[in-house]
Each structure stands twice: as C-alpha cells, then as structure tokens.
C-alpha cells in the first residue's frame, strides 16, 4: 500500500533493472520502463514521480486534458506534455516515444493513465506533482458543478513560468518541502524508517 512506503522499503536498481542493494521487495517492471526512459535522456532530472490518483486518471481520460481553469492549472500548462496510452508499460520500446513526448517539459499527462512529473531534486518533483494533483482535483470538482467553466487567458499561462520562479524564490520544491516533512512528523508517520 502507498501509505506503507518508507525510506527503507524503496528498492534501488541499476540501469538494467537489477537490484543493487539487497531488498525483499520486488521491482515493478512497468514502473522501471517509464522512469528509466526519462532518466536516460534527461540528465537534469534526479527524480521522476508518477501516480495513479483518481483525479489524475480522470483528467488524463478527458479529451481536453488539463483545462486552464485554476492558478494551479496555469503552472501545469506552462510546462505540460502528453503521451498517448499504449497499454501497461512493460515493453522497453515504449521508452523512445515517451522520451520524445516529454521533451524538456516537467509535467507529462499519460493519457488514460495518470500524471508524471520530473524535478532536479526530490522536493522539486514532489512540489510539481503536488501542483499537478491539485489542478486535477480542482478540475474534476469544478466540472461536477455542472455550469460553464471560466478559462484563464492564454497570455497569463505564457507568463506563468516567470511567476513561478518569483513565487518560489528560485527554490523550487525546497520552498514547500520542509513544511511537508513537518506535517508528516506531526501525523506520526514512519516515512523516515
């Protein structure tokens, strides 16, 4: 279960998906195909995150994908790519297509599958995913209201990359990461184990 994951339950593998430290836990081949494809072509990326949340999958199943309807969506749309669904990602030949679709973007919507984010650190990738997930939840909630949605102007989305640098003070995920860790500590989480 996701809530059972701790630092010591992570499995370290090499570029051929072989365990490099002893671990009783198996490696998910589909996860390896997706993550290794990104690491192979993006030396700037230290962390790749991919989730299967209900809101993320719901948005990934929508023909228009992420809609420009919230501040959170503007951050996503400023650096968003998409990748068509090809079935369970256990075949290495998927890698080049995923790499080409991601390019130099930091958000990737895996259609009918869910969101993927990258970062130059774990905090950066986490904050990017946190924002992506929030945009998806907001979109699904807004759509459930049943009325027309107000879209953010394209010019605002174009200026979002600069706004994001100003908002985070150039710290990226480090801006929110310490607060997230304090929150986990208050909840009594054993994530550090």
VOSE-177317 format. One record per residue: residue in one letter; x, y, z of N, C-alpha, C in turn. Coordinates in steps of 0.02 Angstrom, whole numbers, padded with zeros to 5 digits, always signed. Example, Ala and Ser with C-alpha at 12.3 -4.5 7.8 and 13.67 -1.06 7.14 Angstrom:
<sites>
A+00660-00284+00390+00615-00225+00390+00660-00165+00390 S+00642-00112+00354+00684-00053+00357+00645+00002+00394 
</sites>
This chain:
<sites>
X+00042-00059+00000+00000+00000+00000+00044+00062+00000 X+00020+00114-00033+00060+00176-00036+00076+00203+00033 X+00028+00199+00079+00041+00227+00146+00092+00186+00186 X+00110+00128+00162+00160+00087+00196+00231+00099+00172 X+00239+00139+00120+00306+00151+00093+00347+00192+00142 X+00408+00168+00153+00456+00204+00195+00521+00209+00156 X+00568+00247+00183+00633+00254+00150+00667+00186+00143 X+00661+00143+00193+00695+00078+00190+00659+00027+00145 X+00598+00042+00123+00564-00005+00079+00574+00011+00005 X+00609+00066-00010+00624+00082-00079+00676+00034-00106 X+00672+00017-00169+00717-00031-00200+00762+00007-00248 X+00827+00001-00240+00875+00035-00284+00896-00014-00339 X+00890+00009-00402+00907-00034-00459+00956+00003-00504 X+00991-00036-00547+01036-00005-00596+00998+00008-00661 X+01033+00028-00712+01000+00046-00775+00975-00014-00814 X+00984-00074-00788+00957-00135-00818+00901-00166-00774 X+00880-00129-00724+00826-00151-00678+00849-00207-00631 X+00914-00211-00618+00940-00261-00571+00948-00226-00503 X+00928-00261-00450+00935-00232-00383+01009-00223-00368 X+01026-00165-00340+01096-00152-00322+01106-00155-00247 X+01052-00161-00209+01056-00173-00137+01006-00228-00121 X+01020-00266-00070+00976-00321-00052+00910-00293-00028 X+00856-00321-00053+00789-00299-00033+00740-00356-00041 X+00694-00365+00006+00644-00417-00001+00587-00396-00048 X+00588-00334-00071+00534-00308-00111+00547-00316-00186 X+00496-00331-00224+00505-00339-00297+00508-00271-00332 X+00530-00272-00394+00532-00212-00435+00475-00216-00486 X+00439-00162-00495+00385-00159-00542+00414-00144-00611 X+00413-00192-00658+00443-00181-00724+00412-00122-00762 X+00347-00112-00756+00315-00056-00791+00340+00010-00762 X+00347+00014-00697+00374+00074-00667+00445+00087-00690 X+00483+00034-00696+00553+00042-00719+00555+00068-00790 X+00514+00042-00835+00515+00064-00904+00501+00139-00909 X+00451+00162-00874+00433+00233-00877+00488+00277-00847 X+00508+00261-00786+00557+00303-00751+00625+00302-00784 X+00648+00243-00804+00714+00239-00835+00716+00275-00903 X+00660+00274-00939+00658+00310-01003+00672+00384-00993 X+00644+00412-00940+00656+00483-00926+00728+00494-00905 X+00752+00455-00858+00821+00464-00834+00873+00456-00889 X+00859+00414-00938+00907+00402-00992+00920+00465-01034 X+00869+00506-01044+00877+00564-01088+00876+00632-01053 X+00863+00632-00988+00858+00695-00951+00909+00696-00894 X+00973+00713-00908+01022+00714-00854+01007+00766-00800 X+00963+00814-00815+00943+00865-00766+00893+00838-00716 X+00866+00779-00729+00813+00751-00686+00844+00703-00635 X+00832+00717-00572+00853+00674-00517+00796+00629-00494 X+00734+00655-00501+00676+00618-00476+00619+00621-00526 X+00589+00562-00538+00529+00555-00580+00474+00527-00536 X+00417+00560-00536+00359+00536-00498+00302+00522-00545 X+00266+00467-00533+00207+00450-00573+00156+00422-00525 X+00094+00447-00529+00042+00424-00484-00019+00399-00522 X-00062+00363-00487-00125+00338-00514-00182+00362-00470 X-00185+00425-00454-00239+00450-00412-00304+00455-00453 X-00361+00448-00420-00424+00454-00458-00431+00519-00497 X-00414+00575-00467-00420+00640-00502-00372+00644-00561 X-00310+00620-00551-00261+00622-00605-00282+00578-00664 X-00308+00518-00649-00330+00474-00702-00392+00503-00736 X-00437+00533-00697-00498+00562-00725-00480+00616-00776 X-00433+00659-00759-00414+00712-00806-00377+00682-00865 X-00336+00631-00853-00299+00600-00908-00345+00566-00958 X-00406+00549-00937-00455+00517-00981-00497+00568-01019 X-00490+00631-01004-00529+00683-01038-00495+00705-01102 X-00533+00712-01155-00506+00730-01220-00466+00795-01218 X-00487+00843-01178-00452+00908-01174-00398+00910-01121 X-00389+00855-01084-00337+00853-01033-00345+00907-00981 X-00289+00937-00960-00290+00989-00909-00319+01053-00939 X-00370+01079-00906-00402+01140-00929-00374+01200-00893 X-00369+01257-00925-00343+01318-00894-00397+01352-00851 X-00412+01322-00794-00467+01348-00753-00447+01367-00682 X-00384+01358-00664-00362+01374-00596-00290+01398-00598 X-00269+01431-00545-00199+01451-00541-00153+01391-00545 X-00173+01336-00512-00132+01276-00513-00125+01249-00585 X-00179+01252-00623-00175+01227-00692-00129+01269-00734 X-00122+01334-00719-00077+01376-00759-00005+01354-00749 X+00014+01332-00689+00082+01308-00678+00094+01244-00718 X+00043+01200-00719+00049+01138-00756+00054+01152-00831 X+00008+01192-00856+00004+01205-00928+00066+01241-00955 X+00102+01277-00912+00162+01313-00934+00218+01265-00954 X+00214+01201-00932+00267+01152-00948+00238+01082-00955 X+00182+01076-00992+00147+01012-00998+00156+00980-01066 X+00169+00915-01065+00169+00873-01125+00120+00817-01113 X+00104+00779-01165+00059+00722-01157+00085+00662-01196 X+00063+00604-01174+00085+00540-01205+00024+00495-01211 X+00012+00469-01271-00045+00425-01282-00037+00359-01246 X-00094+00331-01225-00094+00267-01190-00076+00211-01237 X-00031+00167-01215-00008+00110-01256-00017+00044-01219 X-00056+00043-01166-00063-00017-01125-00013-00015-01069 X-00010-00069-01031+00036-00073-00974+00107-00065-01001 X+00146-00023-00968+00212-00002-00994+00268-00049-00974 X+00264-00112-00994+00318-00158-00977+00365-00172-01035 X+00352-00142-01093+00396-00152-01151+00445-00095-01159 X+00509-00109-01163+00560-00056-01168+00551-00012-01230 X+00520-00038-01284+00512+00003-01345+00465+00062-01335 X+00430+00065-01279+00389+00123-01262+00433+00183-01245 X+00493+00170-01220+00537+00223-01196+00549+00280-01244 X+00570+00267-01305+00584+00322-01352+00524+00367-01366 X+00464+00337-01370+00405+00378-01382+00389+00422-01321 X+00396+00394-01262+00385+00433-01202+00437+00489-01197 X+00500+00473-01211+00553+00523-01209+00539+00581-01257 X+00519+00564-01318+00504+00616-01368+00445+00659-01346 X+00394+00628-01317+00336+00667-01295+00352+00712-01236 X+00392+00689-01188+00409+00730-01131+00454+00788-01151 X+00504+00775-01194+00550+00828-01214+00582+00861-01153 X+00579+00928-01151+00609+00964-01095+00556+00989-01045 X+00497+00961-01048+00442+00981-01003+00450+00948-00935 X+00414+00975-00885+00418+00948-00817+00354+00912-00795 X+00301+00919-00835+00237+00886-00821+00221+00844-00883 X+00199+00782-00872+00179+00739-00927+00113+00707-00908 X+00062+00716-00951-00002+00684-00941-00002+00619-00981 X+00002+00563-00946-00001+00498-00978-00076+00484-00989 X-00100+00492-01050-00171+00487-01064-00199+00419-01041 X-00258+00422-01010-00292+00364-00983-00251+00326-00931 X-00203+00359-00901-00156+00326-00856-00142+00369-00794 X-00124+00432-00802-00112+00474-00745-00055+00523-00755 X-00041+00564-00705+00011+00616-00710+00081+00590-00695 X+00130+00622-00726+00201+00609-00713+00236+00677-00708 X+00282+00683-00660+00321+00744-00654+00394+00728-00645 X+00436+00776-00661+00508+00769-00652+00534+00829-00615 X+00593+00820-00583+00624+00876-00548+00698+00865-00540 X+00733+00921-00528+00806+00917-00518+00823+00894-00447 X+00770+00883-00407+00778+00856-00339+00713+00822-00320 X+00713+00785-00266+00652+00754-00242+00601+00808-00222 X+00621+00859-00185+00572+00912-00170+00542+00945-00232 X+00582+00957-00283+00556+00987-00345+00505+00942-00378 X+00521+00878-00386+00474+00832-00417+00410+00826-00376 X+00418+00826-00309+00359+00820-00266+00314+00881-00272 X+00343+00941-00268+00302+01002-00273+00268+01005-00341 X+00303+00984-00393+00273+00983-00460+00214+00935-00461 X+00222+00875-00432+00166+00827-00430+00109+00853-00385 X+00127+00883-00330+00076+00910-00284+00032+00961-00321 X+00064+01004-00361+00029+01054-00400-00014+01021-00454 X+00014+00971-00488-00022+00935-00541-00084+00902-00512 X-00076+00868-00456-00132+00834-00424-00185+00884-00402 X-00164+00941-00375-00212+00993-00355-00251+01018-00415 X-00217+01030-00471-00251+01053-00532-00302+01002-00555 X-00285+00938-00551-00332+00885-00571-00392+00882-00525 X-00381+00885-00460-00436+00883-00412-00483+00943-00422 X-00453+01002-00430-00493+01062-00441-00535+01055-00504 X-00504+01030-00557-00540+01022-00620-00600+00975-00614 X-00589+00917-00583-00643+00869-00576-00699+00899-00532 X-00681+00934-00479-00731+00966-00436-00769+01020-00474 X-00733+01062-00512-00765+01116-00549-00813+01088-00601 X-00792+01035-00635-00835+01004-00686-00898+00974-00655 X-00893+00950-00594-00951+00918-00562-01004+00969-00543 X-00986+01034-00544-01035+01086-00528-01087+01095-00581 X-01073+01074-00642-01122+01075-00695-01129+01139-00735 X-01095+01192-00716-01101+01254-00755-01038+01266-00797 X-01042+01314-00841-00985+01330-00885-00925+01351-00842 X-00866+01334-00866-00804+01349-00830-00772+01412-00859 X-00744+01453-00816-00708+01513-00837-00636+01494-00849 X-00612+01507-00910-00543+01489-00928-00496+01547-00917 X-00434+01530-00897-00381+01580-00889-00356+01598-00958 X-00342+01662-00969-00319+01686-01034-00251+01655-01052 X-00240+01638-01115-00176+01609-01137-00115+01652-01120 X-00122+01718-01122-00065+01762-01106-00042+01753-01034 X-00089+01739-00989-00070+01727-00919-00030+01663-00913 X-00052+01611-00948-00016+01547-00946+00054+01556-00973 X+00062+01595-01026+00128+01606-01054+00176+01639-01005 X+00150+01680-00959+00192+01714-00910+00201+01676-00845 X+00172+01618-00841+00173+01580-00778+00242+01555-00759 X+00283+01536-00807+00350+01510-00789+00389+01562-00749 X+00387+01624-00770+00420+01678-00734+00388+01688-00665 X+00323+01687-00663+00287+01696-00600+00305+01642-00550 X+00313+01581-00575+00331+01525-00531+00401+01535-00501 X+00448+01559-00541+00515+01572-00514+00513+01625-00460 X+00473+01677-00470+00467+01730-00420+00433+01704-00357 X+00378+01666-00365+00340+01641-00308+00381+01596-00263 X+00422+01553-00292+00460+01506-00252+00529+01532-00234 X+00545+01593-00256+00610+01622-00240+00668+01583-00270 X+00655+01547-00325+00707+01508-00357+00724+01444-00319 X+00685+01430-00267+00700+01371-00226+00665+01308-00251 X+00618+01316-00297+00582+01257-00322+00546+01222-00265 X+00551+01156-00264+00516+01116-00214+00541+01129-00143 X+00602+01154-00135+00628+01167-00068+00586+01219-00032 X+00547+01257-00069+00503+01308-00041+00451+01277+00006 X+00423+01220-00014+00370+01189+00025+00391+01124+00059 X+00446+01094+00037+00467+01029+00062+00474+01026+00138 X+00509+01073+00170+00516+01069+00243+00448+01068+00279 X+00401+01107+00254+00334+01108+00285+00299+01041+00277 X+00308+01010+00219+00277+00944+00207+00306+00891+00254 X+00371+00893+00264+00403+00846+00310+00380+00857+00382 X+00373+00921+00402+00348+00935+00469+00277+00909+00478 X+00237+00915+00425+00168+00889+00428+00168+00813+00438 X+00210+00778+00401+00215+00705+00410+00237+00687+00480 X+00285+00725+00507+00307+00712+00576+00251+00722+00626 X+00210+00774+00616+00153+00787+00661+00102+00731+00657 X+00095+00700+00599+00048+00645+00590+00074+00580+00619 X+00137+00581+00642+00166+00520+00670+00187+00470+00618 X+00198+00494+00558+00217+00449+00503+00285+00417+00516 X+00293+00357+00491+00358+00322+00497+00396+00324+00431 X+00384+00375+00390+00416+00378+00324+00492+00379+00329 X+00519+00402+00384+00593+00406+00391+00625+00337+00403 X+00585+00288+00423+00612+00222+00440+00640+00187+00379 
</sites>
